[in-house]
Amino acid sequence: MGGKVTSQDYINIIFGTAATIIGWLGRELWQAIKELRADLSKLREELPTRYVPKDEFQQFSGAIFKKLDRIEDKIDKKLDKESYHG
């Protein structure tokens, strides 16, 4: 057990450090993937309750436009009566 450091010691230190760093990165990536999966699952559950489905929106907008058309017709009739009597 002399105080002499060999090239094998340097190689062991380098590979040990590299293995530690790779292991830490792997653990962090695995944790991030687990969190993303949990977030995606939560989003899948919440999405249908937050947004209106396309077909319901089309029905709603159709009803709104129908009402607006009726209002426009009433305004046109009123203007026609005023211009006819005026």
C-alpha positions in Angstrom: 0.0 0.0 0.0 2.4 2.6 -1.2 1.3 6.1 -1.9 1.7 5.6 -5.6 -1.5 6.2 -7.7 -1.6 4.1 -10.8 -3.4 4.7 -14.1 -5.8 2.0 -13.1 -6.8 4.1 -10.1 -7.5 7.1 -12.4 -9.6 4.9 -14.7 -11.6 3.5 -11.7 -12.3 7.1 -10.4 -13.4 8.3 -13.9 -15.7 5.3 -14.5 -17.0 5.5 -10.9 -17.8 9.1 -11.3 -19.4 8.6 -14.7 -21.5 5.7 -13.4 -22.7 7.9 -10.6 -23.7 10.7 -12.9 -25.4 8.4 -15.3 -27.3 6.8 -12.5 -28.4 10.1 -11.1 -29.5 11.3 -14.6 -31.4 8.0 -15.2 -33.2 8.4 -11.9 -34.2 12.0 -12.6 -35.4 11.1 -16.1 -37.4 8.2 -14.7 -39.0 10.5 -12.1 -39.8 13.1 -14.8 -41.5 10.4 -17.0 -43.6 9.2 -14.1 -44.7 12.8 -13.4 -45.5 13.4 -17.1 -47.6 10.2 -17.1 -49.5 11.3 -14.0 -50.1 14.8 -15.5 -51.3 13.3 -18.8 -53.7 11.0 -17.0 -55.1 13.9 -15.0 -55.4 16.0 -18.2 -57.4 13.2 -19.9 -59.8 13.2 -17.0 -60.2 17.0 -16.8 -60.3 17.8 -20.5 -63.9 16.6 -21.3 -65.2 18.7 -18.3 -63.5 21.9 -19.3 -64.3 22.3 -22.9 -67.5 22.1 -25.0 -67.6 19.3 -27.5 -67.6 20.4 -31.1 -71.1 19.2 -31.9 -72.6 20.9 -28.8 -70.9 24.2 -29.8 -72.3 23.9 -33.3 -75.8 23.4 -31.9 -75.4 26.4 -29.6 -74.0 28.7 -32.3 -76.8 27.6 -34.6 -79.4 28.6 -32.0 -77.7 31.9 -31.4 -77.6 32.7 -35.1 -81.3 31.7 -35.5 -82.1 34.2 -32.7 -80.0 36.9 -34.3 -81.7 36.3 -37.6 -85.1 36.7 -36.0 -84.0 40.0 -34.3 -82.7 41.2 -37.7 -86.0 40.4 -39.4 -87.9 42.3 -36.7 -85.7 45.3 -37.1 -86.1 45.2 -40.9 -89.9 45.0 -40.6 -89.9 47.9 -38.2 -87.7 50.0 -40.5 -90.0 49.1 -43.4 -93.1 50.2 -41.5 -91.5 53.5 -40.5 -90.3 54.2 -44.1 -93.7 53.2 -45.5 -95.6 55.5 -43.1 -93.0 58.2 -43.0 
